[in-house]
Amino acid sequence: MPISRAQASKQTENAPASRKKKQAKVKKVMKEFKEGKLKSGGSGRKVKNPKQAIAIALSEAGVKKRKSK
């Protein structure tokens, strides 16, 4: 069941500290991507694909990937 934006913001306010840290890390990495400053690990090339940026953000934050149906 999808949740509304109000419910989502309420959930983040009551989230444990570790979850807030992960959210902050994802937010930081996505901001770097939007500014064009996000680089991939080994090669050091700039990331151009938003899906790749999301994968990097989740990896750095230590979040497990969601299973799709």
PDB file of N, CA, C and O in Angstrom:
ATOM      1  N   MET A   1       0.841  -1.176   0.000  1.00  0.00           N
ATOM      2  CA  MET A   1       0.000   0.000   0.000  1.00  0.00           C
ATOM      3  C   MET A   1       0.892   1.247   0.000  1.00  0.00           C
ATOM      4  O   MET A   1       1.744   1.381   0.879  1.00  0.00           O
ATOM      5  N   PRO A   2       0.721   2.150  -0.950  1.00  0.00           N
ATOM      6  CA  PRO A   2       1.548   3.351  -1.010  1.00  0.00           C
ATOM      7  C   PRO A   2       1.229   4.296   0.153  1.00  0.00           C
ATOM      8  O   PRO A   2       0.102   4.344   0.644  1.00  0.00           O
ATOM      9  N   ILE A   3       2.248   5.043   0.576  1.00  0.00           N
ATOM     10  CA  ILE A   3       2.045   5.986   1.657  1.00  0.00           C
ATOM     11  C   ILE A   3       2.095   7.408   1.115  1.00  0.00           C
ATOM     12  O   ILE A   3       2.727   7.681   0.094  1.00  0.00           O
ATOM     13  N   SER A   4       1.431   8.287   1.806  1.00  0.00           N
ATOM     14  CA  SER A   4       1.392   9.677   1.360  1.00  0.00           C
ATOM     15  C   SER A   4       2.668  10.397   1.784  1.00  0.00           C
ATOM     16  O   SER A   4       3.448   9.879   2.584  1.00  0.00           O
ATOM     17  N   ARG A   5       2.868  11.577   1.250  1.00  0.00           N
ATOM     18  CA  ARG A   5       4.064  12.359   1.610  1.00  0.00           C
ATOM     19  C   ARG A   5       4.044  12.743   3.079  1.00  0.00           C
ATOM     20  O   ARG A   5       5.089  12.773   3.730  1.00  0.00           O
ATOM     21  N   ALA A   6       2.849  13.038   3.610  1.00  0.00           N
ATOM     22  CA  ALA A   6       2.746  13.406   5.016  1.00  0.00           C
ATOM     23  C   ALA A   6       3.183  12.250   5.904  1.00  0.00           C
ATOM     24  O   ALA A   6       3.885  12.451   6.895  1.00  0.00           O
ATOM     25  N   GLN A   7       2.770  11.045   5.550  1.00  0.00           N
ATOM     26  CA  GLN A   7       3.160   9.872   6.325  1.00  0.00           C
ATOM     27  C   GLN A   7       4.655   9.621   6.195  1.00  0.00           C
ATOM     28  O   GLN A   7       5.304   9.237   7.168  1.00  0.00           O
ATOM     29  N   ALA A   8       5.208   9.832   5.008  1.00  0.00           N
ATOM     30  CA  ALA A   8       6.629   9.616   4.789  1.00  0.00           C
ATOM     31  C   ALA A   8       7.462  10.591   5.617  1.00  0.00           C
ATOM     32  O   ALA A   8       8.469  10.195   6.204  1.00  0.00           O
ATOM     33  N   SER A   9       7.060  11.847   5.672  1.00  0.00           N
ATOM     34  CA  SER A   9       7.811  12.823   6.457  1.00  0.00           C
ATOM     35  C   SER A   9       7.681  12.527   7.943  1.00  0.00           C
ATOM     36  O   SER A   9       8.619  12.753   8.707  1.00  0.00           O
ATOM     37  N   LYS A  10       6.526  12.024   8.355  1.00  0.00           N
ATOM     38  CA  LYS A  10       6.320  11.664   9.753  1.00  0.00           C
ATOM     39  C   LYS A  10       7.234  10.493  10.121  1.00  0.00           C
ATOM     40  O   LYS A  10       7.767  10.441  11.229  1.00  0.00           O
ATOM     41  N   GLN A  11       7.413   9.554   9.185  1.00  0.00           N
ATOM     42  CA  GLN A  11       8.271   8.412   9.443  1.00  0.00           C
ATOM     43  C   GLN A  11       9.720   8.842   9.599  1.00  0.00           C
ATOM     44  O   GLN A  11      10.432   8.296  10.442  1.00  0.00           O
ATOM     45  N   THR A  12      10.171   9.803   8.812  1.00  0.00           N
ATOM     46  CA  THR A  12      11.571  10.232   8.900  1.00  0.00           C
ATOM     47  C   THR A  12      11.832  10.986  10.198  1.00  0.00           C
ATOM     48  O   THR A  12      12.946  10.941  10.720  1.00  0.00           O
ATOM     49  N   GLU A  13      10.817  11.685  10.731  1.00  0.00           N
ATOM     50  CA  GLU A  13      11.000  12.406  11.983  1.00  0.00           C
ATOM     51  C   GLU A  13      11.216  11.445  13.140  1.00  0.00           C
ATOM     52  O   GLU A  13      11.979  11.738  14.061  1.00  0.00           O
ATOM     53  N   ASN A  14      10.550  10.299  13.097  1.00  0.00           N
ATOM     54  CA  ASN A  14      10.637   9.334  14.176  1.00  0.00           C
ATOM     55  C   ASN A  14      11.641   8.225  13.900  1.00  0.00           C
ATOM     56  O   ASN A  14      11.688   7.238  14.635  1.00  0.00           O
ATOM     57  N   ALA A  15      12.430   8.371  12.867  1.00  0.00           N
ATOM     58  CA  ALA A  15      13.368   7.324  12.468  1.00  0.00           C
ATOM     59  C   ALA A  15      14.535   7.245  13.453  1.00  0.00           C
ATOM     60  O   ALA A  15      14.935   8.254  14.033  1.00  0.00           O
ATOM     61  N   PRO A  16      15.080   6.036  13.638  1.00  0.00           N
ATOM     62  CA  PRO A  16      16.260   5.912  14.501  1.00  0.00           C
ATOM     63  C   PRO A  16      17.456   6.657  13.912  1.00  0.00           C
ATOM     64  O   PRO A  16      17.470   6.992  12.728  1.00  0.00           O
ATOM     65  N   ALA A  17      18.448   6.908  14.745  1.00  0.00           N
ATOM     66  CA  ALA A  17      19.605   7.708  14.331  1.00  0.00           C
ATOM     67  C   ALA A  17      20.351   7.082  13.168  1.00  0.00           C
ATOM     68  O   ALA A  17      20.798   7.794  12.269  1.00  0.00           O
ATOM     69  N   SER A  18      20.494   5.762  13.167  1.00  0.00           N
ATOM     70  CA  SER A  18      21.235   5.114  12.084  1.00  0.00           C
ATOM     71  C   SER A  18      20.534   5.298  10.751  1.00  0.00           C
ATOM     72  O   SER A  18      21.188   5.464   9.722  1.00  0.00           O
ATOM     73  N   ARG A  19      19.218   5.272  10.761  1.00  0.00           N
ATOM     74  CA  ARG A  19      18.451   5.462   9.529  1.00  0.00           C
ATOM     75  C   ARG A  19      18.609   6.897   9.019  1.00  0.00           C
ATOM     76  O   ARG A  19      18.712   7.126   7.814  1.00  0.00           O
ATOM     77  N   LYS A  20      18.626   7.845   9.933  1.00  0.00           N
ATOM     78  CA  LYS A  20      18.793   9.242   9.531  1.00  0.00           C
ATOM     79  C   LYS A  20      20.177   9.470   8.922  1.00  0.00           C
ATOM     80  O   LYS A  20      20.324  10.246   7.978  1.00  0.00           O
ATOM     81  N   LYS A  21      21.184   8.793   9.464  1.00  0.00           N
ATOM     82  CA  LYS A  21      22.531   8.926   8.923  1.00  0.00           C
ATOM     83  C   LYS A  21      22.595   8.375   7.505  1.00  0.00           C
ATOM     84  O   LYS A  21      23.233   8.962   6.631  1.00  0.00           O
ATOM     85  N   LYS A  22      21.928   7.242   7.282  1.00  0.00           N
ATOM     86  CA  LYS A  22      21.904   6.649   5.948  1.00  0.00           C
ATOM     87  C   LYS A  22      21.185   7.565   4.967  1.00  0.00           C
ATOM     88  O   LYS A  22      21.629   7.741   3.832  1.00  0.00           O
ATOM     89  N   GLN A  23      20.076   8.148   5.407  1.00  0.00           N
ATOM     90  CA  GLN A  23      19.331   9.068   4.544  1.00  0.00           C
ATOM     91  C   GLN A  23      20.168  10.286   4.210  1.00  0.00           C
ATOM     92  O   GLN A  23      20.133  10.773   3.080  1.00  0.00           O
ATOM     93  N   ALA A  24      20.917  10.781   5.178  1.00  0.00           N
ATOM     94  CA  ALA A  24      21.770  11.947   4.951  1.00  0.00           C
ATOM     95  C   ALA A  24      22.872  11.620   3.942  1.00  0.00           C
ATOM     96  O   ALA A  24      23.211  12.449   3.097  1.00  0.00           O
ATOM     97  N   LYS A  25      23.432  10.403   4.032  1.00  0.00           N
ATOM     98  CA  LYS A  25      24.490   9.998   3.109  1.00  0.00           C
ATOM     99  C   LYS A  25      23.961   9.907   1.685  1.00  0.00           C
ATOM    100  O   LYS A  25      24.610  10.360   0.742  1.00  0.00           O
ATOM    101  N   VAL A  26      22.759   9.309   1.534  1.00  0.00           N
ATOM    102  CA  VAL A  26      22.150   9.194   0.208  1.00  0.00           C
ATOM    103  C   VAL A  26      21.876  10.589  -0.351  1.00  0.00           C
ATOM    104  O   VAL A  26      22.114  10.852  -1.530  1.00  0.00           O
ATOM    105  N   LYS A  27      21.379  11.466   0.493  1.00  0.00           N
ATOM    106  CA  LYS A  27      21.081  12.838   0.070  1.00  0.00           C
ATOM    107  C   LYS A  27      22.351  13.555  -0.396  1.00  0.00           C
ATOM    108  O   LYS A  27      22.334  14.274  -1.395  1.00  0.00           O
ATOM    109  N   LYS A  28      23.444  13.353   0.331  1.00  0.00           N
ATOM    110  CA  LYS A  28      24.723  13.991  -0.014  1.00  0.00           C
ATOM    111  C   LYS A  28      25.244  13.500  -1.366  1.00  0.00           C
ATOM    112  O   LYS A  28      25.694  14.292  -2.194  1.00  0.00           O
ATOM    113  N   VAL A  29      25.178  12.178  -1.579  1.00  0.00           N
ATOM    114  CA  VAL A  29      25.683  11.608  -2.828  1.00  0.00           C
ATOM    115  C   VAL A  29      24.829  12.067  -4.006  1.00  0.00           C
ATOM    116  O   VAL A  29      25.369  12.392  -5.063  1.00  0.00           O
ATOM    117  N   MET A  30      23.511  12.099  -3.844  1.00  0.00           N
ATOM    118  CA  MET A  30      22.634  12.531  -4.932  1.00  0.00           C
ATOM    119  C   MET A  30      22.847  14.009  -5.248  1.00  0.00           C
ATOM    120  O   MET A  30      22.719  14.425  -6.399  1.00  0.00           O
ATOM    121  N   LYS A  31      23.170  14.798  -4.231  1.00  0.00           N
ATOM    122  CA  LYS A  31      23.461  16.214  -4.470  1.00  0.00           C
ATOM    123  C   LYS A  31      24.742  16.347  -5.300  1.00  0.00           C
ATOM    124  O   LYS A  31      24.821  17.181  -6.202  1.00  0.00           O
ATOM    125  N   GLU A  32      25.746  15.516  -4.987  1.00  0.00           N
ATOM    126  CA  GLU A  32      26.984  15.524  -5.774  1.00  0.00           C
ATOM    127  C   GLU A  32      26.693  15.167  -7.226  1.00  0.00           C
ATOM    128  O   GLU A  32      27.247  15.769  -8.145  1.00  0.00           O
ATOM    129  N   PHE A  33      25.816  14.181  -7.426  1.00  0.00           N
ATOM    130  CA  PHE A  33      25.463  13.770  -8.784  1.00  0.00           C
ATOM    131  C   PHE A  33      24.806  14.919  -9.545  1.00  0.00           C
ATOM    132  O   PHE A  33      25.143  15.180 -10.700  1.00  0.00           O
ATOM    133  N   LYS A  34      23.873  15.599  -8.896  1.00  0.00           N
ATOM    134  CA  LYS A  34      23.170  16.706  -9.557  1.00  0.00           C
ATOM    135  C   LYS A  34      24.107  17.859  -9.900  1.00  0.00           C
ATOM    136  O   LYS A  34      23.905  18.563 -10.889  1.00  0.00           O
ATOM    137  N   GLU A  35      25.137  18.044  -9.070  1.00  0.00           N
ATOM    138  CA  GLU A  35      26.111  19.107  -9.324  1.00  0.00           C
ATOM    139  C   GLU A  35      27.182  18.679 -10.323  1.00  0.00           C
ATOM    140  O   GLU A  35      27.984  19.499 -10.772  1.00  0.00           O
ATOM    141  N   GLY A  36      27.192  17.385 -10.669  1.00  0.00           N
ATOM    142  CA  GLY A  36      28.174  16.882 -11.624  1.00  0.00           C
ATOM    143  C   GLY A  36      29.521  16.571 -11.003  1.00  0.00           C
ATOM    144  O   GLY A  36      30.525  16.502 -11.712  1.00  0.00           O
ATOM    145  N   LYS A  37      29.560  16.383  -9.694  1.00  0.00           N
ATOM    146  CA  LYS A  37      30.817  16.132  -8.997  1.00  0.00           C
ATOM    147  C   LYS A  37      30.998  14.679  -8.574  1.00  0.00           C
ATOM    148  O   LYS A  37      32.051  14.316  -8.051  1.00  0.00           O
ATOM    149  N   LEU A  38      29.986  13.845  -8.794  1.00  0.00           N
ATOM    150  CA  LEU A  38      30.065  12.442  -8.366  1.00  0.00           C
ATOM    151  C   LEU A  38      30.908  11.652  -9.347  1.00  0.00           C
ATOM    152  O   LEU A  38      30.680  11.689 -10.556  1.00  0.00           O
ATOM    153  N   LYS A  39      31.894  10.931  -8.806  1.00  0.00           N
ATOM    154  CA  LYS A  39      32.785  10.128  -9.647  1.00  0.00           C
ATOM    155  C   LYS A  39      32.697   8.673  -9.221  1.00  0.00           C
ATOM    156  O   LYS A  39      32.464   8.362  -8.053  1.00  0.00           O
ATOM    157  N   SER A  40      32.888   7.783 -10.198  1.00  0.00           N
ATOM    158  CA  SER A  40      32.857   6.357  -9.900  1.00  0.00           C
ATOM    159  C   SER A  40      34.146   5.947  -9.207  1.00  0.00           C
ATOM    160  O   SER A  40      35.145   6.667  -9.246  1.00  0.00           O
ATOM    161  N   GLY A  41      34.111   4.787  -8.578  1.00  0.00           N
ATOM    162  CA  GLY A  41      35.214   4.337  -7.729  1.00  0.00           C
ATOM    163  C   GLY A  41      36.555   4.191  -8.420  1.00  0.00           C
ATOM    164  O   GLY A  41      37.432   5.037  -8.250  1.00  0.00           O
ATOM    165  N   GLY A  42      36.730   3.139  -9.193  1.00  0.00           N
ATOM    166  CA  GLY A  42      38.049   2.806  -9.723  1.00  0.00           C
ATOM    167  C   GLY A  42      38.562   3.742 -10.792  1.00  0.00           C
ATOM    168  O   GLY A  42      39.703   4.200 -10.724  1.00  0.00           O
ATOM    169  N   SER A  43      37.729   4.033 -11.782  1.00  0.00           N
ATOM    170  CA  SER A  43      38.204   4.810 -12.925  1.00  0.00           C
ATOM    171  C   SER A  43      38.244   6.308 -12.648  1.00  0.00           C
ATOM    172  O   SER A  43      39.032   7.028 -13.262  1.00  0.00           O
ATOM    173  N   GLY A  44      37.414   6.780 -11.741  1.00  0.00           N
ATOM    174  CA  GLY A  44      37.381   8.198 -11.423  1.00  0.00           C
ATOM    175  C   GLY A  44      36.613   9.036 -12.430  1.00  0.00           C
ATOM    176  O   GLY A  44      36.689  10.264 -12.411  1.00  0.00           O
ATOM    177  N   ARG A  45      35.865   8.366 -13.316  1.00  0.00           N
ATOM    178  CA  ARG A  45      35.060   9.104 -14.292  1.00  0.00           C
ATOM    179  C   ARG A  45      33.802   9.656 -13.632  1.00  0.00           C
ATOM    180  O   ARG A  45      33.318   9.115 -12.638  1.00  0.00           O
ATOM    181  N   LYS A  46      33.279  10.744 -14.204  1.00  0.00           N
ATOM    182  CA  LYS A  46      32.047  11.322 -13.686  1.00  0.00           C
ATOM    183  C   LYS A  46      30.874  10.405 -13.992  1.00  0.00           C
ATOM    184  O   LYS A  46      30.794   9.807 -15.066  1.00  0.00           O
ATOM    185  N   VAL A  47      29.968  10.306 -13.033  1.00  0.00           N
ATOM    186  CA  VAL A  47      28.780   9.477 -13.196  1.00  0.00           C
ATOM    187  C   VAL A  47      27.731  10.291 -13.940  1.00  0.00           C
ATOM    188  O   VAL A  47      27.406  11.407 -13.535  1.00  0.00           O
ATOM    189  N   LYS A  48      27.198   9.733 -15.032  1.00  0.00           N
ATOM    190  CA  LYS A  48      26.200  10.435 -15.839  1.00  0.00           C
ATOM    191  C   LYS A  48      24.821   9.798 -15.745  1.00  0.00           C
ATOM    192  O   LYS A  48      23.818  10.440 -16.058  1.00  0.00           O
ATOM    193  N   ASN A  49      24.764   8.547 -15.319  1.00  0.00           N
ATOM    194  CA  ASN A  49      23.511   7.814 -15.266  1.00  0.00           C
ATOM    195  C   ASN A  49      22.903   7.922 -13.863  1.00  0.00           C
ATOM    196  O   ASN A  49      23.565   7.568 -12.887  1.00  0.00           O
ATOM    197  N   PRO A  50      21.653   8.405 -13.737  1.00  0.00           N
ATOM    198  CA  PRO A  50      21.034   8.535 -12.416  1.00  0.00           C
ATOM    199  C   PRO A  50      20.879   7.202 -11.692  1.00  0.00           C
ATOM    200  O   PRO A  50      20.955   7.154 -10.464  1.00  0.00           O
ATOM    201  N   LYS A  51      20.663   6.118 -12.440  1.00  0.00           N
ATOM    202  CA  LYS A  51      20.539   4.810 -11.797  1.00  0.00           C
ATOM    203  C   LYS A  51      21.858   4.393 -11.158  1.00  0.00           C
ATOM    204  O   LYS A  51      21.874   3.786 -10.088  1.00  0.00           O
ATOM    205  N   GLN A  52      22.970   4.725 -11.823  1.00  0.00           N
ATOM    206  CA  GLN A  52      24.280   4.414 -11.273  1.00  0.00           C
ATOM    207  C   GLN A  52      24.532   5.258 -10.017  1.00  0.00           C
ATOM    208  O   GLN A  52      25.132   4.782  -9.053  1.00  0.00           O
ATOM    209  N   ALA A  53      24.073   6.506 -10.037  1.00  0.00           N
ATOM    210  CA  ALA A  53      24.235   7.379  -8.874  1.00  0.00           C
ATOM    211  C   ALA A  53      23.466   6.831  -7.678  1.00  0.00           C
ATOM    212  O   ALA A  53      23.958   6.871  -6.551  1.00  0.00           O
ATOM    213  N   ILE A  54      22.268   6.321  -7.917  1.00  0.00           N
ATOM    214  CA  ILE A  54      21.468   5.737  -6.844  1.00  0.00           C
ATOM    215  C   ILE A  54      22.172   4.507  -6.279  1.00  0.00           C
ATOM    216  O   ILE A  54      22.213   4.312  -5.064  1.00  0.00           O
ATOM    217  N   ALA A  55      22.727   3.680  -7.165  1.00  0.00           N
ATOM    218  CA  ALA A  55      23.440   2.485  -6.718  1.00  0.00           C
ATOM    219  C   ALA A  55      24.644   2.855  -5.853  1.00  0.00           C
ATOM    220  O   ALA A  55      24.904   2.201  -4.843  1.00  0.00           O
ATOM    221  N   ILE A  56      25.370   3.881  -6.235  1.00  0.00           N
ATOM    222  CA  ILE A  56      26.524   4.338  -5.459  1.00  0.00           C
ATOM    223  C   ILE A  56      26.066   4.865  -4.106  1.00  0.00           C
ATOM    224  O   ILE A  56      26.676   4.569  -3.079  1.00  0.00           O
ATOM    225  N   ALA A  57      24.994   5.647  -4.109  1.00  0.00           N
ATOM    226  CA  ALA A  57      24.477   6.229  -2.867  1.00  0.00           C
ATOM    227  C   ALA A  57      24.051   5.142  -1.882  1.00  0.00           C
ATOM    228  O   ALA A  57      24.382   5.210  -0.699  1.00  0.00           O
ATOM    229  N   LEU A  58      23.321   4.143  -2.369  1.00  0.00           N
ATOM    230  CA  LEU A  58      22.869   3.069  -1.493  1.00  0.00           C
ATOM    231  C   LEU A  58      24.044   2.236  -0.991  1.00  0.00           C
ATOM    232  O   LEU A  58      24.054   1.785   0.155  1.00  0.00           O
ATOM    233  N   SER A  59      25.018   2.041  -1.850  1.00  0.00           N
ATOM    234  CA  SER A  59      26.189   1.266  -1.462  1.00  0.00           C
ATOM    235  C   SER A  59      26.977   1.986  -0.367  1.00  0.00           C
ATOM    236  O   SER A  59      27.382   1.363   0.614  1.00  0.00           O
ATOM    237  N   GLU A  60      27.191   3.270  -0.526  1.00  0.00           N
ATOM    238  CA  GLU A  60      27.950   4.036   0.461  1.00  0.00           C
ATOM    239  C   GLU A  60      27.204   4.136   1.790  1.00  0.00           C
ATOM    240  O   GLU A  60      27.822   4.161   2.854  1.00  0.00           O
ATOM    241  N   ALA A  61      25.873   4.192   1.723  1.00  0.00           N
ATOM    242  CA  ALA A  61      25.075   4.292   2.930  1.00  0.00           C
ATOM    243  C   ALA A  61      24.920   2.946   3.630  1.00  0.00           C
ATOM    244  O   ALA A  61      24.536   2.885   4.798  1.00  0.00           O
ATOM    245  N   GLY A  62      25.222   1.861   2.904  1.00  0.00           N
ATOM    246  CA  GLY A  62      25.100   0.540   3.500  1.00  0.00           C
ATOM    247  C   GLY A  62      23.673   0.046   3.560  1.00  0.00           C
ATOM    248  O   GLY A  62      23.309  -0.720   4.453  1.00  0.00           O
ATOM    249  N   VAL A  63      22.857   0.486   2.605  1.00  0.00           N
ATOM    250  CA  VAL A  63      21.456   0.084   2.545  1.00  0.00           C
ATOM    251  C   VAL A  63      21.322  -1.147   1.672  1.00  0.00           C
ATOM    252  O   VAL A  63      21.956  -1.244   0.621  1.00  0.00           O
ATOM    253  N   LYS A  64      20.495  -2.088   2.108  1.00  0.00           N
ATOM    254  CA  LYS A  64      20.243  -3.263   1.293  1.00  0.00           C
ATOM    255  C   LYS A  64      19.300  -2.887   0.163  1.00  0.00           C
ATOM    256  O   LYS A  64      18.427  -2.035   0.327  1.00  0.00           O
ATOM    257  N   LYS A  65      19.482  -3.531  -0.986  1.00  0.00           N
ATOM    258  CA  LYS A  65      18.619  -3.252  -2.133  1.00  0.00           C
ATOM    259  C   LYS A  65      17.246  -3.847  -1.897  1.00  0.00           C
ATOM    260  O   LYS A  65      17.114  -4.920  -1.308  1.00  0.00           O
ATOM    261  N   ARG A  66      16.224  -3.141  -2.363  1.00  0.00           N
ATOM    262  CA  ARG A  66      14.852  -3.628  -2.251  1.00  0.00           C
ATOM    263  C   ARG A  66      14.628  -4.729  -3.262  1.00  0.00           C
ATOM    264  O   ARG A  66      15.161  -4.677  -4.371  1.00  0.00           O
ATOM    265  N   LYS A  67      13.853  -5.716  -2.893  1.00  0.00           N
ATOM    266  CA  LYS A  67      13.479  -6.771  -3.821  1.00  0.00           C
ATOM    267  C   LYS A  67      12.239  -6.325  -4.568  1.00  0.00           C
ATOM    268  O   LYS A  67      11.255  -5.914  -3.954  1.00  0.00           O
ATOM    269  N   SER A  68      12.279  -6.400  -5.877  1.00  0.00           N
ATOM    270  CA  SER A  68      11.101  -6.039  -6.667  1.00  0.00           C
ATOM    271  C   SER A  68      10.245  -7.272  -6.880  1.00  0.00           C
ATOM    272  O   SER A  68      10.733  -8.401  -6.835  1.00  0.00           O
ATOM    273  N   LYS A  69       8.974  -7.044  -7.109  1.00  0.00           N
ATOM    274  CA  LYS A  69       8.029  -8.153  -7.281  1.00  0.00           C
ATOM    275  C   LYS A  69       8.127  -8.766  -8.645  1.00  0.00           C
ATOM    276  O   LYS A  69       7.400  -9.711  -8.951  1.00  0.00           O
TER     277      LYS A  69
END
